[in-house]
Amino acid sequence: MALMDKYPAVVEQLVSAAIDQGMGEETEVTAVADGGNGLREALEVGFPNLKFILDHEVALRAPLRKD
């Protein structure tokens, strides 16, 4: 679980948690998420072997994010 924050800060928390659970350089990570603007790119920075799955149902129901 991560705190509400900008994507880079949240990804940093997620990476730390993943490392604590044994994630290594070769670990393949799968993310299922909506199409939040910049989310995929932020996750790819923290998780180099990322497989991103766009959840169209979540994306269609999610309100537009305003920064």
Rosetta constraint file for C-alpha pairs under 8 A:
AtomPair CA 1 CA 14 HARMONIC 7.33 0.50
AtomPair CA 2 CA 10 HARMONIC 5.83 0.50
AtomPair CA 2 CA 13 HARMONIC 6.08 0.50
AtomPair CA 2 CA 14 HARMONIC 6.58 0.50
AtomPair CA 3 CA 10 HARMONIC 6.58 0.50
AtomPair CA 4 CA 10 HARMONIC 7.10 0.50
AtomPair CA 5 CA 9 HARMONIC 6.20 0.50
AtomPair CA 5 CA 10 HARMONIC 6.01 0.50
AtomPair CA 6 CA 10 HARMONIC 6.39 0.50
AtomPair CA 7 CA 11 HARMONIC 5.97 0.50
AtomPair CA 7 CA 38 HARMONIC 7.64 0.50
AtomPair CA 7 CA 39 HARMONIC 6.44 0.50
AtomPair CA 7 CA 42 HARMONIC 6.16 0.50
AtomPair CA 8 CA 12 HARMONIC 6.14 0.50
AtomPair CA 8 CA 42 HARMONIC 5.92 0.50
AtomPair CA 9 CA 13 HARMONIC 6.46 0.50
AtomPair CA 10 CA 14 HARMONIC 6.26 0.50
AtomPair CA 11 CA 15 HARMONIC 6.02 0.50
AtomPair CA 11 CA 42 HARMONIC 6.79 0.50
AtomPair CA 11 CA 43 HARMONIC 6.13 0.50
AtomPair CA 11 CA 46 HARMONIC 6.27 0.50
AtomPair CA 12 CA 16 HARMONIC 6.22 0.50
AtomPair CA 12 CA 46 HARMONIC 6.83 0.50
AtomPair CA 13 CA 17 HARMONIC 6.23 0.50
AtomPair CA 14 CA 18 HARMONIC 6.09 0.50
AtomPair CA 15 CA 19 HARMONIC 6.11 0.50
AtomPair CA 15 CA 46 HARMONIC 6.22 0.50
AtomPair CA 15 CA 47 HARMONIC 7.30 0.50
AtomPair CA 16 CA 20 HARMONIC 6.22 0.50
AtomPair CA 17 CA 21 HARMONIC 6.39 0.50
AtomPair CA 18 CA 22 HARMONIC 6.44 0.50
AtomPair CA 18 CA 23 HARMONIC 5.34 0.50
AtomPair CA 19 CA 23 HARMONIC 4.59 0.50
AtomPair CA 19 CA 24 HARMONIC 6.78 0.50
AtomPair CA 23 CA 27 HARMONIC 5.75 0.50
AtomPair CA 26 CA 49 HARMONIC 7.25 0.50
AtomPair CA 27 CA 49 HARMONIC 6.86 0.50
AtomPair CA 28 CA 49 HARMONIC 5.14 0.50
AtomPair CA 28 CA 50 HARMONIC 6.17 0.50
AtomPair CA 28 CA 51 HARMONIC 7.46 0.50
AtomPair CA 29 CA 47 HARMONIC 6.83 0.50
AtomPair CA 29 CA 49 HARMONIC 6.12 0.50
AtomPair CA 29 CA 50 HARMONIC 4.83 0.50
AtomPair CA 29 CA 51 HARMONIC 6.10 0.50
AtomPair CA 30 CA 50 HARMONIC 5.75 0.50
AtomPair CA 30 CA 51 HARMONIC 4.66 0.50
AtomPair CA 30 CA 52 HARMONIC 5.87 0.50
AtomPair CA 30 CA 53 HARMONIC 7.32 0.50
AtomPair CA 31 CA 50 HARMONIC 7.15 0.50
AtomPair CA 31 CA 51 HARMONIC 6.28 0.50
AtomPair CA 31 CA 52 HARMONIC 4.93 0.50
AtomPair CA 31 CA 53 HARMONIC 6.00 0.50
AtomPair CA 32 CA 52 HARMONIC 6.18 0.50
AtomPair CA 32 CA 53 HARMONIC 4.78 0.50
AtomPair CA 32 CA 54 HARMONIC 5.99 0.50
AtomPair CA 32 CA 55 HARMONIC 6.11 0.50
AtomPair CA 33 CA 52 HARMONIC 7.68 0.50
AtomPair CA 33 CA 53 HARMONIC 6.58 0.50
AtomPair CA 33 CA 54 HARMONIC 5.54 0.50
AtomPair CA 33 CA 55 HARMONIC 5.46 0.50
AtomPair CA 33 CA 58 HARMONIC 7.28 0.50
AtomPair CA 33 CA 59 HARMONIC 7.78 0.50
AtomPair CA 34 CA 54 HARMONIC 5.68 0.50
AtomPair CA 34 CA 55 HARMONIC 5.29 0.50
AtomPair CA 34 CA 56 HARMONIC 6.67 0.50
AtomPair CA 34 CA 57 HARMONIC 8.00 0.50
AtomPair CA 34 CA 58 HARMONIC 5.41 0.50
AtomPair CA 34 CA 59 HARMONIC 4.40 0.50
AtomPair CA 34 CA 62 HARMONIC 7.61 0.50
AtomPair CA 35 CA 39 HARMONIC 7.10 0.50
AtomPair CA 35 CA 40 HARMONIC 7.63 0.50
AtomPair CA 35 CA 54 HARMONIC 6.39 0.50
AtomPair CA 35 CA 55 HARMONIC 7.68 0.50
AtomPair CA 35 CA 56 HARMONIC 7.97 0.50
AtomPair CA 35 CA 59 HARMONIC 5.67 0.50
AtomPair CA 36 CA 40 HARMONIC 7.63 0.50
AtomPair CA 36 CA 59 HARMONIC 7.77 0.50
AtomPair CA 36 CA 65 HARMONIC 7.34 0.50
AtomPair CA 37 CA 65 HARMONIC 7.83 0.50
AtomPair CA 38 CA 42 HARMONIC 6.14 0.50
AtomPair CA 39 CA 43 HARMONIC 6.22 0.50
AtomPair CA 40 CA 44 HARMONIC 6.16 0.50
AtomPair CA 40 CA 52 HARMONIC 6.99 0.50
AtomPair CA 41 CA 45 HARMONIC 6.48 0.50
AtomPair CA 42 CA 46 HARMONIC 6.82 0.50
AtomPair CA 43 CA 47 HARMONIC 5.84 0.50
AtomPair CA 43 CA 50 HARMONIC 7.48 0.50
AtomPair CA 44 CA 48 HARMONIC 5.44 0.50
AtomPair CA 44 CA 49 HARMONIC 7.56 0.50
AtomPair CA 44 CA 50 HARMONIC 5.98 0.50
AtomPair CA 54 CA 59 HARMONIC 7.76 0.50
AtomPair CA 55 CA 59 HARMONIC 6.16 0.50
AtomPair CA 56 CA 60 HARMONIC 5.95 0.50
AtomPair CA 57 CA 61 HARMONIC 6.43 0.50
AtomPair CA 58 CA 62 HARMONIC 5.93 0.50
